[in-house]
Amino acid sequence: MSVLEKYNVSVPRYTSYPPANYFREMDGATFLDEVEASNRIGDRKISFYLHLPFCRRLCYYCGCNSYLMEDGATVSQYIEALHKEIDLVAVHLDKSRPISQIHYGGGTPTAISVSLLEELNEHILSLFSSIERPEISIECHPGYLSRNDWESMAKSRFNRFSIGVQDFDKKVLEGVGRESSALPMQEIMEILRSAHASVNMDFLYGLPRQTPDSFLHSIAKAVELHPDRLVTFSYGHVPWVFKRQAILEKMGLPDAEQKQQMYKNAVFLLEKAGYKGIGLDHFVLPSDELYLALNNGQLHRNFQGYCTLRTTGQVYALGVTGISQLTSCYAQNTKNIKEYIEEVNRGNLPIRKGYRLNSDEKVVKEVIETLMCNYQIAWESVADLLGISVPEIKSIVHYDDSALRSMAEDGIIQYDDKEIEMTELGHPFVRNVAASLDPLMQKSTKQFSKSV
């Protein structure tokens, strides 16, 4: 059996620990207790996440919590509720805590008018001070944005733009139901560069009509545009969660070997162009603060992606389906837009699910996050950070020497008593190694996407 066949199995993405499908029922009152506690426990910096779920068209591959933007009245009511939820949460936060990060996700945040986005920014920033150069980022669908839209966003305090290119091949985009960029990407880059904004381009591999050669062509075109960051997401096919993904099966999906070749081709070209790999799927210029953080052991990860120690904060999520990430708990809002609006208008936080981490789970969380961010675990460093001994850590995580030895024999890790380090061959399988250390995964019956 090849390494690919052996390790291309269902494992969590580990954007959180425990993963979101372990969440349990939680209410707003319980969450508020945790919000109050977050003023005393954990990072003092504040990160806000705003979920704007509306899309003008639903892409078939999408695994986000998104909804068709069918009428303006619902959008207006939703934005009004977002402003109310900001105040419901903010009143419980220590006003001396600074904002380090604001991130707009979706759905398609840019489906609504820029003026509404600007009002949300101003509302949040009026309530707290900020660190120097806070990261204010937004996910952008280039298919519906005019030159005026890009210029207006660049003037609305956004300083990082994540552009959902997915693929430059129009046949691929047509197959997955996605609009191509309304403007030439070169023109968009010129607008954002003139505003001194940082630009990220997102690509998705493993879609119908993609081949290793065609995807390499898209990455080559991106390299010519020279974004600050470039992300190559592996398409996660989970039609039992998102039924619209089943449409893609009719066109045929690339197999695991083709997907792996797409990734290898992209890595080769990006490294040749001078980009540095960050974690599982990010590539950045050598001057990027994510690369500097990686070299200094200060790289972190949350639901919004990789971040530095400078911008890392406890995450307070606003909007339908938003997931807050506090030091001791996660909490997720309702997935129903109507219910969300009604609950917030009654003055209640619309929390429906969450998870309170016990002391052991905080240890596992730190170990897995360290591996996912840095491709290695130095046990003494983790012990120093947590204030407990290495033997204690290994007794809490699922440290199985025989499993690690097998992965080392397969060439995906190197390990000894002091550390575990992913090999270059093993990079695509970092989720597998994390899962082997996860006590929850040893008897799990939950479904996840495959590692490749």
TIVEXDREN-941247 format. One record per residue (C-alpha): residue number from 0; chain; x, y, z. Coordinates in steps of 0.2 Angstrom, whole numbers, plus 5000, padded with zeros to 4 digits. Example, Ala and Ser with C-alpha at 12.3 -4.5 7.8 and 13.67 -1.06 7.14 Angstrom:
! TIVEXDREN-941247
(0; "A"; (5062; 4978; 5039))
(1; "A"; (5068; 4995; 5036))
//
This chain:
! TIVEXDREN-941247
(0; "A"; (5000; 5000; 5000))
(1; "A"; (5007; 5017; 4995))
(2; "A"; (5009; 5031; 5008))
(3; "A"; (4995; 5041; 4999))
(4; "A"; (4983; 5026; 5000))
(5; "A"; (4987; 5023; 5018))
(6; "A"; (4985; 5041; 5025))
(7; "A"; (4971; 5048; 5013))
(8; "A"; (4958; 5044; 5026))
(9; "A"; (4944; 5054; 5035))
(10; "A"; (4952; 5066; 5048))
(11; "A"; (4948; 5083; 5056))
(12; "A"; (4955; 5099; 5049))
(13; "A"; (4959; 5105; 5066))
(14; "A"; (4954; 5123; 5064))
(15; "A"; (4948; 5121; 5082))
(16; "A"; (4951; 5108; 5095))
(17; "A"; (4939; 5099; 5098))
(18; "A"; (4932; 5100; 5080))
(19; "A"; (4915; 5109; 5079))
(20; "A"; (4906; 5093; 5076))
(21; "A"; (4909; 5089; 5095))
(22; "A"; (4900; 5104; 5101))
(23; "A"; (4885; 5102; 5112))
(24; "A"; (4870; 5112; 5117))
(25; "A"; (4874; 5129; 5125))
(26; "A"; (4864; 5145; 5128))
(27; "A"; (4868; 5163; 5128))
(28; "A"; (4868; 5165; 5147))
(29; "A"; (4882; 5152; 5148))
(30; "A"; (4892; 5160; 5135))
(31; "A"; (4891; 5177; 5144))
(32; "A"; (4899; 5169; 5159))
(33; "A"; (4913; 5164; 5148))
(34; "A"; (4914; 5181; 5140))
(35; "A"; (4916; 5189; 5157))
(36; "A"; (4929; 5176; 5162))
(37; "A"; (4938; 5180; 5146))
(38; "A"; (4942; 5197; 5153))
(39; "A"; (4953; 5188; 5166))
(40; "A"; (4959; 5173; 5158))
(41; "A"; (4969; 5171; 5142))
(42; "A"; (4975; 5184; 5129))
(43; "A"; (4969; 5202; 5132))
(44; "A"; (4968; 5206; 5114))
(45; "A"; (4951; 5206; 5105))
(46; "A"; (4948; 5198; 5088))
(47; "A"; (4930; 5201; 5081))
(48; "A"; (4924; 5189; 5067))
(49; "A"; (4908; 5195; 5057))
(50; "A"; (4899; 5182; 5047))
(51; "A"; (4889; 5189; 5032))
(52; "A"; (4881; 5174; 5025))
(53; "A"; (4873; 5181; 5009))
(54; "A"; (4879; 5175; 4992))
(55; "A"; (4872; 5181; 4975))
(56; "A"; (4874; 5163; 4969))
(57; "A"; (4879; 5147; 4978))
(58; "A"; (4895; 5139; 4972))
(59; "A"; (4893; 5120; 4971))
(60; "A"; (4909; 5116; 4980))
(61; "A"; (4905; 5128; 4995))
(62; "A"; (4907; 5121; 5012))
(63; "A"; (4903; 5138; 5021))
(64; "A"; (4887; 5142; 5030))
(65; "A"; (4880; 5153; 5016))
(66; "A"; (4862; 5158; 5009))
(67; "A"; (4856; 5166; 4993))
(68; "A"; (4853; 5184; 4995))
(69; "A"; (4835; 5184; 4989))
(70; "A"; (4828; 5200; 4996))
(71; "A"; (4835; 5217; 5002))
(72; "A"; (4823; 5218; 5017))
(73; "A"; (4831; 5202; 5025))
(74; "A"; (4849; 5209; 5022))
(75; "A"; (4844; 5226; 5030))
(76; "A"; (4836; 5217; 5045))
(77; "A"; (4852; 5206; 5047))
(78; "A"; (4864; 5221; 5047))
(79; "A"; (4853; 5230; 5060))
(80; "A"; (4854; 5214; 5071))
(81; "A"; (4873; 5213; 5068))
(82; "A"; (4875; 5231; 5076))
(83; "A"; (4864; 5225; 5090))
(84; "A"; (4874; 5210; 5093))
(85; "A"; (4890; 5220; 5093))
(86; "A"; (4883; 5230; 5108))
(87; "A"; (4876; 5215; 5117))
(88; "A"; (4894; 5207; 5117))
(89; "A"; (4904; 5223; 5119))
(90; "A"; (4896; 5228; 5135))
(91; "A"; (4903; 5213; 5144))
(92; "A"; (4921; 5216; 5138))
(93; "A"; (4934; 5226; 5147))
(94; "A"; (4936; 5242; 5138))
(95; "A"; (4954; 5243; 5142))
(96; "A"; (4957; 5227; 5130))
(97; "A"; (4963; 5232; 5113))
(98; "A"; (4956; 5226; 5096))
(99; "A"; (4970; 5217; 5086))
(100; "A"; (4960; 5209; 5072))
(101; "A"; (4943; 5211; 5063))
(102; "A"; (4939; 5198; 5050))
(103; "A"; (4923; 5198; 5038))
(104; "A"; (4919; 5180; 5032))
(105; "A"; (4904; 5172; 5024))
(106; "A"; (4895; 5168; 5013))
(107; "A"; (4901; 5183; 5003))
(108; "A"; (4904; 5198; 5013))
(109; "A"; (4906; 5209; 4998))
(110; "A"; (4889; 5204; 4992))
(111; "A"; (4882; 5219; 5003))
(112; "A"; (4886; 5237; 5000))
(113; "A"; (4903; 5244; 5005))
(114; "A"; (4894; 5258; 5015))
(115; "A"; (4887; 5245; 5026))
(116; "A"; (4904; 5236; 5029))
(117; "A"; (4911; 5253; 5033))
(118; "A"; (4897; 5257; 5046))
(119; "A"; (4901; 5240; 5054))
(120; "A"; (4919; 5244; 5055))
(121; "A"; (4917; 5261; 5063))
(122; "A"; (4904; 5254; 5076))
(123; "A"; (4917; 5241; 5082))
(124; "A"; (4932; 5253; 5082))
(125; "A"; (4922; 5266; 5091))
(126; "A"; (4920; 5254; 5106))
(127; "A"; (4938; 5249; 5110))
(128; "A"; (4956; 5255; 5107))
(129; "A"; (4967; 5245; 5094))
(130; "A"; (4984; 5239; 5094))
(131; "A"; (4996; 5247; 5082))
(132; "A"; (4991; 5241; 5064))
(133; "A"; (4977; 5230; 5068))
(134; "A"; (4973; 5218; 5055))
(135; "A"; (4956; 5222; 5047))
(136; "A"; (4952; 5209; 5033))
(137; "A"; (4939; 5204; 5022))
(138; "A"; (4935; 5189; 5010))
(139; "A"; (4931; 5195; 4993))
(140; "A"; (4922; 5187; 4978))
(141; "A"; (4929; 5196; 4963))
(142; "A"; (4915; 5191; 4952))
(143; "A"; (4903; 5205; 4957))
(144; "A"; (4915; 5220; 4962))
(145; "A"; (4917; 5235; 4951))
(146; "A"; (4932; 5247; 4951))
(147; "A"; (4923; 5259; 4962))
(148; "A"; (4919; 5244; 4975))
(149; "A"; (4937; 5240; 4976))
(150; "A"; (4942; 5258; 4978))
(151; "A"; (4929; 5261; 4991))
(152; "A"; (4934; 5246; 5002))
(153; "A"; (4952; 5251; 5001))
(154; "A"; (4946; 5268; 5009))
(155; "A"; (4936; 5260; 5022))
(156; "A"; (4950; 5254; 5034))
(157; "A"; (4952; 5237; 5027))
(158; "A"; (4970; 5233; 5025))
(159; "A"; (4970; 5215; 5020))
(160; "A"; (4960; 5208; 5006))
(161; "A"; (4958; 5189; 5003))
(162; "A"; (4952; 5187; 4985))
(163; "A"; (4943; 5170; 4982))
(164; "A"; (4950; 5167; 4964))
(165; "A"; (4949; 5148; 4966))
(166; "A"; (4955; 5145; 4948))
(167; "A"; (4959; 5156; 4933))
(168; "A"; (4952; 5143; 4921))
(169; "A"; (4934; 5149; 4916))
(170; "A"; (4929; 5131; 4912))
(171; "A"; (4933; 5126; 4929))
(172; "A"; (4923; 5140; 4937))
(173; "A"; (4908; 5137; 4925))
(174; "A"; (4908; 5119; 4931))
(175; "A"; (4906; 5123; 4949))
(176; "A"; (4894; 5138; 4947))
(177; "A"; (4906; 5152; 4951))
(178; "A"; (4907; 5169; 4942))
(179; "A"; (4924; 5174; 4935))
(180; "A"; (4932; 5190; 4941))
(181; "A"; (4922; 5206; 4934))
(182; "A"; (4939; 5215; 4932))
(183; "A"; (4956; 5209; 4926))
(184; "A"; (4965; 5203; 4942))
(185; "A"; (4980; 5214; 4937))
(186; "A"; (4968; 5230; 4939))
(187; "A"; (4962; 5224; 4956))
(188; "A"; (4980; 5222; 4962))
(189; "A"; (4985; 5239; 4956))
(190; "A"; (4970; 5247; 4965))
(191; "A"; (4974; 5238; 4982))
(192; "A"; (4993; 5241; 4980))
(193; "A"; (4990; 5259; 4978))
(194; "A"; (4981; 5259; 4995))
(195; "A"; (4996; 5250; 5003))
(196; "A"; (4984; 5235; 5007))
(197; "A"; (4990; 5217; 5009))
(198; "A"; (4983; 5205; 4996))
(199; "A"; (4979; 5186; 4998))
(200; "A"; (4973; 5175; 4984))
(201; "A"; (4964; 5159; 4988))
(202; "A"; (4964; 5144; 4976))
(203; "A"; (4955; 5127; 4978))
(204; "A"; (4961; 5111; 4970))
(205; "A"; (4952; 5095; 4968))
(206; "A"; (4938; 5102; 4958))
(207; "A"; (4930; 5095; 4942))
(208; "A"; (4939; 5099; 4926))
(209; "A"; (4955; 5103; 4935))
(210; "A"; (4971; 5093; 4930))
(211; "A"; (4988; 5095; 4938))
(212; "A"; (4994; 5105; 4922))
(213; "A"; (4979; 5117; 4922))
(214; "A"; (4980; 5120; 4941))
(215; "A"; (4999; 5124; 4939))
(216; "A"; (4994; 5136; 4925))
(217; "A"; (4983; 5145; 4937))
(218; "A"; (4996; 5146; 4951))
(219; "A"; (5009; 5152; 4938))
(220; "A"; (4997; 5166; 4934))
(221; "A"; (4995; 5171; 4952))
(222; "A"; (5014; 5171; 4954))
(223; "A"; (5015; 5184; 4940))
(224; "A"; (5003; 5195; 4950))
(225; "A"; (5014; 5193; 4966))
(226; "A"; (5001; 5193; 4980))
(227; "A"; (5008; 5194; 4998))
(228; "A"; (5000; 5177; 5002))
(229; "A"; (4993; 5163; 4992))
(230; "A"; (4983; 5149; 4999))
(231; "A"; (4980; 5132; 4991))
(232; "A"; (4965; 5124; 4999))
(233; "A"; (4961; 5106; 4996))
(234; "A"; (4943; 5104; 4991))
(235; "A"; (4934; 5094; 5005))
(236; "A"; (4920; 5083; 4998))
(237; "A"; (4907; 5081; 5011))
(238; "A"; (4890; 5080; 5002))
(239; "A"; (4882; 5072; 5018))
(240; "A"; (4885; 5090; 5026))
(241; "A"; (4883; 5101; 5011))
(242; "A"; (4871; 5092; 4999))
(243; "A"; (4875; 5104; 4984))
(244; "A"; (4892; 5096; 4983))
(245; "A"; (4884; 5080; 4976))
(246; "A"; (4882; 5090; 4960))
(247; "A"; (4900; 5089; 4957))
(248; "A"; (4900; 5070; 4957))
(249; "A"; (4891; 5070; 4940))
(250; "A"; (4906; 5079; 4932))
(251; "A"; (4919; 5068; 4940))
(252; "A"; (4931; 5073; 4954))
(253; "A"; (4950; 5071; 4952))
(254; "A"; (4957; 5056; 4961))
(255; "A"; (4968; 5057; 4976))
(256; "A"; (4984; 5055; 4966))
(257; "A"; (4979; 5069; 4954))
(258; "A"; (4975; 5080; 4969))
(259; "A"; (4992; 5076; 4977))
(260; "A"; (5001; 5081; 4961))
(261; "A"; (4991; 5097; 4960))
(262; "A"; (4998; 5101; 4977))
(263; "A"; (5016; 5096; 4973))
(264; "A"; (5016; 5106; 4957))
(265; "A"; (5010; 5121; 4966))
(266; "A"; (5022; 5119; 4980))
(267; "A"; (5037; 5117; 4968))
(268; "A"; (5032; 5133; 4958))
(269; "A"; (5029; 5144; 4973))
(270; "A"; (5045; 5139; 4982))
(271; "A"; (5054; 5142; 4966))
(272; "A"; (5046; 5160; 4965))
(273; "A"; (5052; 5163; 4983))
(274; "A"; (5037; 5160; 4993))
(275; "A"; (5038; 5151; 5010))
(276; "A"; (5026; 5138; 5016))
(277; "A"; (5016; 5141; 5031))
(278; "A"; (5007; 5127; 5039))
(279; "A"; (4996; 5115; 5029))
(280; "A"; (4991; 5127; 5014))
(281; "A"; (4998; 5145; 5015))
(282; "A"; (5012; 5152; 5006))
(283; "A"; (5019; 5169; 5010))
(284; "A"; (5033; 5181; 5004))
(285; "A"; (5049; 5180; 5015))
(286; "A"; (5045; 5198; 5022))
(287; "A"; (5028; 5193; 5028))
(288; "A"; (5025; 5193; 5047))
(289; "A"; (5018; 5175; 5046))
(290; "A"; (5035; 5169; 5040))
(291; "A"; (5044; 5179; 5054))
(292; "A"; (5032; 5172; 5067))
(293; "A"; (5035; 5154; 5061))
(294; "A"; (5054; 5157; 5063))
(295; "A"; (5051; 5164; 5080))
(296; "A"; (5039; 5150; 5086))
(297; "A"; (5025; 5163; 5087))
(298; "A"; (5013; 5157; 5074))
(299; "A"; (4995; 5153; 5079))
(300; "A"; (4979; 5147; 5070))
(301; "A"; (4960; 5150; 5072))
(302; "A"; (4945; 5148; 5062))
(303; "A"; (4950; 5164; 5052))
(304; "A"; (4967; 5155; 5047))
(305; "A"; (4985; 5158; 5053))
(306; "A"; (4989; 5173; 5063))
(307; "A"; (5004; 5180; 5073))
(308; "A"; (5006; 5182; 5091))
(309; "A"; (5005; 5201; 5088))
(310; "A"; (4987; 5199; 5081))
(311; "A"; (4981; 5184; 5090))
(312; "A"; (4966; 5188; 5102))
(313; "A"; (4952; 5179; 5109))
(314; "A"; (4939; 5178; 5095))
(315; "A"; (4921; 5185; 5098))
(316; "A"; (4910; 5180; 5083))
(317; "A"; (4895; 5189; 5077))
(318; "A"; (4882; 5184; 5065))
(319; "A"; (4873; 5168; 5060))
(320; "A"; (4883; 5152; 5063))
(321; "A"; (4898; 5163; 5070))
(322; "A"; (4909; 5153; 5081))
(323; "A"; (4918; 5162; 5096))
(324; "A"; (4935; 5155; 5101))
(325; "A"; (4939; 5160; 5119))
(326; "A"; (4953; 5153; 5130))
(327; "A"; (4941; 5141; 5139))
(328; "A"; (4927; 5138; 5127))
(329; "A"; (4919; 5139; 5109))
(330; "A"; (4901; 5145; 5106))
(331; "A"; (4891; 5145; 5090))
(332; "A"; (4877; 5156; 5085))
(333; "A"; (4861; 5149; 5077))
(334; "A"; (4861; 5144; 5059))
(335; "A"; (4844; 5151; 5055))
(336; "A"; (4844; 5169; 5049))
(337; "A"; (4826; 5172; 5054))
(338; "A"; (4829; 5165; 5072))
(339; "A"; (4845; 5175; 5073))
(340; "A"; (4837; 5191; 5069))
(341; "A"; (4822; 5188; 5081))
(342; "A"; (4833; 5182; 5095))
(343; "A"; (4845; 5197; 5094))
(344; "A"; (4830; 5209; 5093))
(345; "A"; (4824; 5202; 5110))
(346; "A"; (4841; 5207; 5117))
(347; "A"; (4847; 5189; 5118))
(348; "A"; (4863; 5181; 5112))
(349; "A"; (4858; 5168; 5099))
(350; "A"; (4870; 5154; 5105))
(351; "A"; (4865; 5137; 5101))
(352; "A"; (4880; 5126; 5103))
(353; "A"; (4897; 5126; 5111))
(354; "A"; (4910; 5117; 5120))
(355; "A"; (4919; 5121; 5137))
(356; "A"; (4937; 5114; 5137))
(357; "A"; (4943; 5105; 5152))
(358; "A"; (4961; 5106; 5158))
(359; "A"; (4966; 5090; 5148))
(360; "A"; (4958; 5096; 5132))
(361; "A"; (4968; 5113; 5134))
(362; "A"; (4984; 5103; 5134))
(363; "A"; (4979; 5093; 5118))
(364; "A"; (4973; 5109; 5110))
(365; "A"; (4990; 5117; 5112))
(366; "A"; (4999; 5101; 5106))
(367; "A"; (4989; 5099; 5090))
(368; "A"; (4989; 5118; 5086))
(369; "A"; (5008; 5118; 5088))
(370; "A"; (5010; 5103; 5076))
(371; "A"; (4997; 5111; 5063))
(372; "A"; (5006; 5128; 5063))
(373; "A"; (5024; 5123; 5065))
(374; "A"; (5025; 5105; 5058))
(375; "A"; (5034; 5100; 5074))
(376; "A"; (5032; 5098; 5092))
(377; "A"; (5046; 5101; 5104))
(378; "A"; (5040; 5093; 5120))
(379; "A"; (5050; 5104; 5132))
(380; "A"; (5044; 5120; 5124))
(381; "A"; (5026; 5115; 5125))
(382; "A"; (5029; 5109; 5143))
(383; "A"; (5037; 5126; 5147))
(384; "A"; (5022; 5135; 5140))
(385; "A"; (5009; 5125; 5149))
(386; "A"; (5019; 5124; 5165))
(387; "A"; (5018; 5105; 5167))
(388; "A"; (5030; 5091; 5163))
(389; "A"; (5033; 5082; 5147))
(390; "A"; (5028; 5065; 5155))
(391; "A"; (5011; 5074; 5160))
(392; "A"; (5008; 5080; 5143))
(393; "A"; (5012; 5063; 5135))
(394; "A"; (5000; 5055; 5147))
(395; "A"; (4986; 5067; 5142))
(396; "A"; (4988; 5066; 5123))
(397; "A"; (4986; 5049; 5115))
(398; "A"; (5005; 5046; 5114))
(399; "A"; (5007; 5029; 5105))
(400; "A"; (5025; 5025; 5102))
(401; "A"; (5020; 5011; 5090))
(402; "A"; (5009; 5022; 5079))
(403; "A"; (5023; 5035; 5079))
(404; "A"; (5036; 5022; 5074))
(405; "A"; (5025; 5016; 5060))
(406; "A"; (5023; 5034; 5053))
(407; "A"; (5042; 5036; 5054))
(408; "A"; (5045; 5020; 5045))
(409; "A"; (5033; 5027; 5031))
(410; "A"; (5043; 5043; 5030))
(411; "A"; (5030; 5056; 5035))
(412; "A"; (5038; 5060; 5052))
(413; "A"; (5055; 5060; 5061))
(414; "A"; (5053; 5058; 5080))
(415; "A"; (5062; 5054; 5096))
(416; "A"; (5059; 5057; 5115))
(417; "A"; (5062; 5076; 5113))
(418; "A"; (5051; 5080; 5097))
(419; "A"; (5041; 5075; 5083))
(420; "A"; (5044; 5083; 5066))
(421; "A"; (5035; 5082; 5049))
(422; "A"; (5046; 5077; 5034))
(423; "A"; (5043; 5086; 5018))
(424; "A"; (5034; 5070; 5012))
(425; "A"; (5023; 5071; 5027))
(426; "A"; (5017; 5089; 5025))
(427; "A"; (5000; 5084; 5017))
(428; "A"; (4997; 5071; 5031))
(429; "A"; (5000; 5083; 5046))
(430; "A"; (4981; 5081; 5050))
(431; "A"; (4984; 5062; 5051))
(432; "A"; (4998; 5064; 5064))
(433; "A"; (4988; 5076; 5074))
(434; "A"; (4973; 5064; 5074))
(435; "A"; (4985; 5050; 5081))
(436; "A"; (4988; 5062; 5096))
(437; "A"; (4970; 5066; 5099))
(438; "A"; (4962; 5055; 5112))
(439; "A"; (4944; 5060; 5105))
(440; "A"; (4949; 5051; 5088))
(441; "A"; (4953; 5034; 5095))
(442; "A"; (4935; 5029; 5096))
(443; "A"; (4927; 5042; 5085))
(444; "A"; (4913; 5038; 5073))
(445; "A"; (4911; 5056; 5066))
(446; "A"; (4914; 5060; 5048))
(447; "A"; (4927; 5071; 5041))
(448; "A"; (4934; 5075; 5024))
(449; "A"; (4949; 5065; 5018))
(450; "A"; (4967; 5072; 5021))
(451; "A"; (4971; 5074; 5002))
//
